[in-house]
Amino acid sequence: MGAVREHLPGRPHWRCRACGAHWPCQPAKLSLRREYRGHTLALVFYLAISLREAVDDTARLGRTPDLAALTDRFMSWVSSPRAPAEKG
C-alpha cells in the first residue's frame, strides 16, 4: 500500500506537493479545517503568515505578487467564528 501524501505547500511556487494545485488546495483546506476546528483565529494567523511568505517568495522569484488574488486564495475560504447571539 502506498504512503499517504500530505497536501503541503511546495515553496517558492506555493503549489501543493501532493497534487500540484495552488496551495491551499481543496484537500489541504479540509485538513486545515479539521486541524484547527474550534480555533479559527489560530487558522487565520497561520494562513496570514503563509500568505506573507507566498508574497515574499513571489517577489524573490522576480515577479510582482498579485496581492488581491493571493489574499483571496489564502483567506477567502475561512469562515469567521460566529458571535454568540445577544440575549434580549
ZIFEN-V613492 format. One record per residue. N is the residue number from 1. RES is the residue in one letter. PHI is phi in whole degrees, -180 to 180 (999 if undefined). OMEGA is omega in radians with two decimals (none if undefined). Layout:
BEGIN
N	RES	PHI	OMEGA
N	RES	PHI	OMEGA
END
This chain:
BEGIN
1	M	999	-3.12
2	G	-74	3.12
3	A	-73	3.08
4	V	-77	-3.13
5	R	-99	3.10
6	E	-77	3.14
7	H	-91	-3.09
8	L	-108	-3.13
9	P	-73	3.01
10	G	-100	-3.10
11	R	-95	0.21
12	P	-95	-3.06
13	H	-89	3.10
14	W	58	2.98
15	R	-108	3.14
16	C	-65	3.13
17	R	-70	-3.09
18	A	-89	-3.01
19	C	-118	3.09
20	G	83	3.12
21	A	-76	3.02
22	H	-57	3.11
23	W	-92	0.08
24	P	-80	3.08
25	C	-77	-3.10
26	Q	-59	3.10
27	P	-63	3.10
28	A	-66	3.11
29	K	-61	3.12
30	L	-63	3.13
31	S	-65	3.13
32	L	-65	3.09
33	R	-60	3.11
34	R	-66	-3.08
35	E	-62	-3.07
36	Y	-104	-3.13
37	R	-54	-3.14
38	G	84	-3.10
39	H	-133	-3.06
40	T	-59	-3.13
41	L	-62	3.09
42	A	-64	3.08
43	L	-63	3.12
44	V	-62	3.10
45	F	-62	3.13
46	Y	-59	-3.13
47	L	-68	3.11
48	A	-65	3.09
49	I	-66	3.11
50	S	-63	3.10
51	L	-60	3.14
52	R	-61	3.11
53	E	-65	3.11
54	A	-65	3.09
55	V	-62	3.14
56	D	-62	3.13
57	D	-63	3.12
58	T	-60	3.12
59	A	-65	3.11
60	R	-64	3.10
61	L	-80	3.10
62	G	86	3.13
63	R	-109	3.07
64	T	-86	-3.13
65	P	-67	3.01
66	D	-88	-3.02
67	L	-60	-3.14
68	A	-65	-3.12
69	A	-67	3.13
70	L	-66	3.12
71	T	-62	3.11
72	D	-61	-3.11
73	R	-62	-3.07
74	F	-85	-2.92
75	M	-114	-2.94
76	S	-65	-3.06
77	W	-85	-3.13
78	V	-86	3.12
79	S	-85	3.14
80	S	-74	3.10
81	P	-66	-3.13
82	R	-79	3.08
83	A	-74	3.10
84	P	-64	-3.14
85	A	-66	3.10
86	E	-74	3.09
87	K	-90	-3.05
88	G	-126	none
END
